[in-house]
């Protein structure tokens, strides 16, 4: 594992810990017309999506991307008859 993988996995662990919203659970303030906890959760989901994209692009195991040749002639041309 290289340093980039370690940083991405650490970011994933940090996001897991931050998902538990203890500090804004009973906060009734509004931000952008929405409860502040909901706005923070939306921002959290955007950051999580970016981290997941980075994980797929940079930490996906390359041995899983090996294309196997079709085992029968029926599998070769699926969908085009």
N, C-alpha and C positions, 0 to 999 in steps of 0.2 A: 504494500500500500504506500503510495507516495503522499506528499504533503497536501496536495489538492484534495485527494480523497479523504484524508483525515479532517481537513477543514469542513468539507461538505457533511461528513458524518457527524461532526461536532455541532454544526448548525442544525442538523436534523434533531439531535438530542436536545439542544437548547429550545427548539420550537416545541418539542414534546413537553418540556417542563413549563414553557410559557403558555401552553394551551389552557392550563388550569387558571382561570381568571378569578383569583381570590380578592384582588384589590379593588375591582370595580363592580363587584356583584351587587352591592346595595347602594350604588351611586345613582341618584336620580337625575343628574344633570343631563341636559340635551346638548348635542353637538351636531350641527348640520340638520337639525330637526329630528334626530334619532338619539336614543339613549347612548351615552358615551361608551358603555360596554359593547354595544352592537357595532359602533364605528371602529373600536379597537379590534373586534373580532373580524370585521371585513378587511382591515389592514393586515391582520395576522394571516388571513387566508390568501391574500395576494402575495405576501412574502413566502408563505409555504409553497404556493404554486411555482414561484421562481426558483426556490431551492430544489423542488422536485424536478424541474426542467434541467437544472444544472447537474443534478445527480444522474439523470438519464443520459445527458450528453457527455459527461466526463467520468463517471464512475461505473457505467454499465459494463459488465464483463463481456469482452470481445468474443470469447469462445461460444457465447450463446447466439451469435449472429452468423453461424455457418449454415449456408444453404445446402440442403440435402437434395440430390437429384430425385426426380419422381421415380417411384418404384414400379409403376405400371403406366401404359400409354393412356389410360383413362384419366389419370391425375394430371397429365401434362397440359391438356387443353380444357380445363374446367371452364364452363361458362360459354365457350365458343363451339357450337356444333354446326 
